[in-house]
Amino acid sequence: MKGSAVKISKTVALLLSLMPIGASVADAGGREGGMTTVRVRKTAAPHRLALTGDLSAHDPTLFKAGNIYYVFSTGLIQTEDDPGGILMHRSTGGITGPWEPIGAVAVPQWANDNYKTPHLWAPQVVKNGDTYHLYYAVSEFGKNHSAIGLAVSTNPGDPASWHDQGPILKSEPGDDHNAIDPMVFQDGGQWWITWGSFWSGLKLQKLRNMRIPTGLVTTLGSRPGVMYNPIEAPAILKRGNYYYLFMSWDSCCQGANSTYKIAVGRSKTPSGPYLDANGERLDEGGGTVLLTGRGNLHAAGGQDVFHEGESDYLIYHSYDAQQNYAPVMSIERLGWVNDWPVLK
């Protein structure tokens, strides 16, 4: 995957030499290693924007329940016998934080038995009725022996309230896709799930009863001319007449050598085709780069999108050179020029 397990092992060894105290490797099944930490920074770095949070996190997702904002993110890597669950933080002071750690959603037994994973990653949470649905990824190290799992809760701020529903989508060696990085959204009365990392690109399928992918599998984005097809982490936002697909390109999780970036395209239907600002199809290698990083924050990616009131937000992680390239979360308000997103 990105080559081979040998290549990934070398990346992990490099990361171990770079990691600050309290950080750990994450995302090994779908990406070439990764880091995350539960340390919460009390103040934001001076260059950061007013709508940037102060939380160290990897693959963050943002949602609101009542008056409380929550960020769930990739779990801390631990051991196969004691794996790390999805990290949970909350803010009662608004979307900019401060963020308070409140625990983790535990790794279910099926994931530990079948995938021997040291953690869960790339969560996303959506609400349907009174129930919150947490989608997450699990994978065997270095393979596309992967699955997307589901847990549900009516009290999302309580780690113990999340009841696991098992895997809803799987991939195995020999498949042309990798079942990680889930993102679920609703369009009218139809729910959709999009996912994907490397292999043959980003996929989309209808979702029945919030847990059963059904019907045609569509490829939304791919980079066929680039080695290993480095594209992942789809996130879709509906605005006006368009659906916007945000995606991560290239390599995360390699410290100063990370090349992650956020690209975008749009379509008039959820299933595409999505086009970039030059009219190139995303499933044929197109994409308009929105963000690579800011100042000492390198390699932006692992993004989510969030809408509230009249505002749209981009949530993502990048690697802070001032913290030995530990991942930090940023939240930025999206502006719009000629129906294309820009960062204010």
N, C-alpha and C positions, 0 to 999 in steps of 0.2 A: 504494500500500500504505500502507498508512497514507497514503493520499492519492496522492502522485505523486512522481516522481523529483525534481521541483523542490523540493517540501517537504523531501525527505530531504537534498538538497544544502544547504539552508539550515541544517538540523540539524547536518550535518557541519561547516559553517563555524563554527557556534557552538561545537562541541566542540573544534575546533582552537584556539580562543581560550582555552578553559578548561584544556587538557591540561597536566599537569606534564611536566617533562623525563623522557623514557623511556617515556611513554605514547603510545598510538596508537589510531586509530579502528578499530573492529572491528564485525563482525556487520551490515555494511551491507546485505546481500542480504535478510535476513529481519527486521531491526529497523531503527529509525531511527538508524543509526550506533551506535557502541559504543566502549568503551575497554578496553584491557588492557595490562599491563606485566609484564615479567619480574622486576621488582625484588622481592626477598624481604625482608620486614620482620623484623628480628632480635628484636623484642619486640612483644608484643601491646599494643594500647591498654588503659588501665586498666579501661574499662567493659566489656571483652569477657569472655565467659564462659570458664570453665575448658576447655571442649571446643571452643573457637574456635581455628582455625589462624592462621598468621602469613603466609599467602601472598597476594600480589596476583594475582588471576586473574578471568577472565570465563567464565561458563557452566561451572563446574568439575564434574567427575565423579570419584568416588572408588572405587577398588577395591584389592584386596589380592592379592599374589602371593607365596606363601611367607610370610615374616615381614616383608615390605616393603609399605608402603602407597604407592600412586601416586595422584597427581592429574593428570589431563589436562584441558586447558582450551583455549578459543578462541585461535587463533594471532594473532601480531602482524601487523597489516596492513603490507604492504610495497609491492610494485609488481606489475603484471600479469605482467611478465617474470620476476620473482623473488618469487613469493608466499610467504606465511608459513604454515608447517605447524602442526599441533596441538602445543601446548606440553606438555612432560612435566616433572613434578617427583616426587620420592620422599621418603619419610620412613622412616628406620630406627629412629626413636625413639618410634614409636607414632602413633596417629591424630591427635594434637595437634601433630605436627611435632617439630623444625623441618624445613622443606621445602627440598630441594636441587634446583636446576635440572639436568636431565640431557640436554636437547636438544629436538628437535622431530621429529614424524613428517612427512616431506616431502609436499608437494602433488603428487599424481600428474599425469602429463602430460595425461590425458583431461580433468581438471578445468580445467587451464590452457588447453587448446585450445578447449574448448566453452563455458566460462563466464567466462573472462577475470577470474577472481576474484583479489583480492590476498591472500586467506588462506582457511583452513578454520575452521569454528567448531562449537560445541555438540556436543562428542564424548560418546560413552558406550562403556564397555568391559564386556563380559561374557565369561565363560569357558564353553566347552563341551568336555568331555574335557580334552585337554592343550593346546587351542588357545584363545587370547584373540582376541576379535573386537572391533575398533574401528569403530564407526559414527560418521559425521561428516556435516556439512552443507556444501554449496557452492552458491553462487547468484550470478547476475548482478545487479549493483547495481540496486536499486530495482524488481525484477520478481520474479514467481514462476517465472521460468526457473531452476529449482533442482533439486538432486539430493541424495540421501543415498548416500554412498559407504561402502565396507567395506574394511578392511585386516585382516590376520591375522598372528599371531605366536605362537611358543611360548616366547619370551623377552621379555616385554613391556617390561622395563627398558632394552632396547637399541634406540635409535631406528632403527638400520639393519636391524633384524630384521623390521620391519613390511612385509608384502608386500601391495600394493594389489590388490583384486579388482574394481575398477571400480564404477560406480553400480548400486544395487539398486532404486532408486525415483526417479522423476522427476516434475516438474510443469512445465507450460508456460503461458504467457499464454493465457487462455481456460479453463483448469482452475479448479475451485472450491476448490482447496487449494494449499498451499505446502509442498513436500517438504523441510522442514528440521526441526531439533530432534528427532532420532531418540532413542527409548528402547526397548530390547529387553529382554524378560523372559520367564521360563519359568514355565508353570503345568502341573504334572504332566509329561507328555511333550510338551506343545505349546509352541513358542516363538511369541511375538507381537511385533509392532512397532507402536509408537504414535508419532505425529509431528504436526507442525502449527504454524503461525504465522499468525494473522489469517485472511483469506479466510473460509472457511466453518467454521473451528474445528479442533479436535483430532480426529485420525483414529486408527483401530485396524484392523489386519489380521493374519491368521495369517501365519507365516513358515515356509517350507519350506527345509530344508538351510541355515538361518542366513542365507540370502541371496535368497530368492525370496518376495516378498509374494504371498499367494494368497487367493482367496475374497472374501467380502463385506467391503466397506469400511464401517466403522461410525463415526459421529460420537459422540465421548465428551463433548465440552464445546464450548460456543459461547456467545457473548454477543450475540444478534441485536439487542438494543435499544441497543447502544453503537456509536458511529461506528467504522468499520473493523474491528469485531469483535476488540478487542485481547485475545487469549488465545493463549498459546503455551507451549512447554517442558513437555510432559507428562512425569510420572514416576509410576510405579505401584509400590506396595508391598503385598504380601500379608501380612496378619496376622490370625490367627484365622479367623473366618468371613467376613472382608471383604477386598476389594481397595480400596486408597485411591489416588485420583488427585490428585496435587499438580500445580498449574499456576501459571503466571505471568500476571498480569493487567496491563493498561494499558501505560505507556510506560517503557522502559528508556533508558539511554544518553544522557540529556539533562542530566547534571550535577545541579545543585540543582533543576532542574525535572522530574527523573525521578519517575514515579508508580508504578513497579513495585510489586507486592505478590504474596504467595504465598497462594493459595486452595486448598481441598481439598473433596473429596466422597468418597463410598464406595458400593460395590456388592457384591452377593454373587456376581457373575460378572465375569470380566475384561472382557466386552464391554458391561457396563452393563445397565440405565441406572444412572448414578451420581447419588446424591442428596446434597444438603448437609444440615446439621444441622436445617434447617427443613423438610426433605422436598421441596425444589425440585430439579428435574432440572438437572444441569449442562449438558446439551445444549439446555436452554431458558433459559439465563441464570443458573442457580443456582450457588452456591459459597459456602463459609464461609471468610472471610479468616483465615489463620493468622498472618501476619506482614507488616508493612509496613516495619519498620526498627527500629533500636535506637540511641538516643542520636544520635551524629553519623554513624552508618551509615544511609544513606537508601536507600529503594527496593529492598528485598530481592527477588530473583528468580533466574531461570536455574538452578533447583534440581535436585538429584539426591537419591536416597534410598539408604541403605546399611544392611544388617543384619549384625550380628556377635554371636555368642553369644546373650545375652538382650537385647541392646540394638539400638535402631533410631536412625538418625541422619539429619538433614537437612543437606545441603550446599548452599550457595548463595553468590551474590555480592551485595554492596551497595556503595554509593558513599560513600567516607569524606570527610566535609567537612573533616577535618583534613589530608587529602592532596589537596586541590583536586579532590575527587570522583573520585579514582582508584578502580577496583573492587578490593575485597578479599574473600577467601573466608572464610566462617565455617562451622564444623561444630558442630551442636548436637544433643544427645541429645533424642529425642522421648519424652515421657511419654504416658500414655493414660488418659483419664477417660471412662467409659461408652462405651468403644470409639471414642473420637474422639481424634486426636492433639493434644497440647499441648506447648509448649516449656518444658522445665524451667528 
